Amino acid sequence: MPVYKAKVRETVEFHVTNLGEQIHSFHLHGNKMISSTSERGSTITSQTFPLVQGTLESFIVKPDKPAIWLFHCHVVGHADAGMIGLFIVE
């Protein structure tokens, strides 16, 4: 399981690539993400982003409270198959 660490108010950028042949999603608990991928055409803030096959998405997060947060694919069963990790904010 991947684990990423950050400090409160530190700017973190996640780069996520969908290498599969189906649509996945990237969901980060407790933190809003801002899409920094220019292909979207505008700034989108969310906790869940769809990932179309063969695309790279980048998300900026600036955590505001310490905790251990879960991130995972939001497609049912994919987290159970290993598409899951932790984001630790200190």
C-alpha positions in Angstrom: 0.0 0.0 0.0 1.5 3.4 -1.0 1.9 5.9 1.8 2.5 9.6 1.3 3.3 12.2 4.0 2.8 15.9 4.2 2.6 18.7 6.8 -0.5 20.8 7.4 -0.6 23.7 4.8 2.1 22.1 2.7 1.2 22.1 -1.0 1.2 18.5 -2.4 0.7 17.5 -6.0 -0.4 14.0 -6.9 0.2 12.7 -10.5 -2.1 9.8 -11.3 -2.1 7.8 -14.6 -4.9 5.4 -15.7 -3.0 2.6 -17.4 -6.1 0.4 -17.6 -8.7 -0.1 -20.2 -11.6 1.1 -18.0 -12.5 4.4 -16.3 -11.2 4.6 -12.8 -11.5 7.4 -10.2 -9.2 9.0 -7.7 -10.9 9.7 -4.3 -9.0 11.4 -1.4 -10.8 11.5 1.9 -10.9 14.7 4.0 -9.2 17.0 1.5 -10.3 18.9 -1.5 -8.2 18.5 -4.6 -7.7 21.0 -7.4 -7.1 19.7 -10.9 -3.9 21.1 -12.3 -4.2 19.3 -15.6 -4.6 21.8 -18.4 -6.7 19.3 -20.5 -9.7 20.0 -18.2 -9.8 23.6 -19.4 -10.7 25.1 -16.0 -9.9 24.6 -12.4 -12.1 21.9 -10.8 -12.2 21.3 -7.0 -13.5 18.0 -5.8 -12.7 15.0 -3.6 -13.2 12.5 -6.5 -12.0 12.8 -10.1 -12.7 10.4 -13.0 -9.7 9.0 -14.8 -10.3 8.1 -18.5 -8.1 5.3 -19.8 -4.6 6.4 -20.9 -4.8 9.8 -19.2 -2.5 11.5 -16.7 -4.2 13.7 -14.1 -2.5 16.0 -11.6 -4.2 17.2 -8.4 -3.0 19.8 -5.9 -3.9 19.3 -2.3 -3.2 21.7 0.6 -4.2 19.8 3.8 -5.6 21.9 6.6 -5.7 19.3 9.4 -3.5 16.5 10.7 -4.9 13.0 10.2 -4.4 9.7 8.3 -6.5 10.0 5.2 -7.4 7.2 2.8 -7.2 7.5 -1.0 -8.6 4.9 -3.4 -10.3 4.1 -6.7 -14.0 4.8 -6.3 -15.1 1.9 -8.6 -16.6 -0.8 -6.5 -14.1 -3.6 -5.8 -11.0 -1.7 -7.1 -9.9 -0.6 -3.7 -10.2 -4.3 -2.6 -8.0 -5.2 -5.5 -5.2 -2.9 -4.4 -6.1 0.6 -5.7 -5.8 2.2 -2.3 -3.3 4.1 -0.2 -2.7 6.4 2.8 -2.0 10.2 2.9 -0.6 11.1 6.4 -0.8 14.7 7.3 1.3 15.8 10.3 
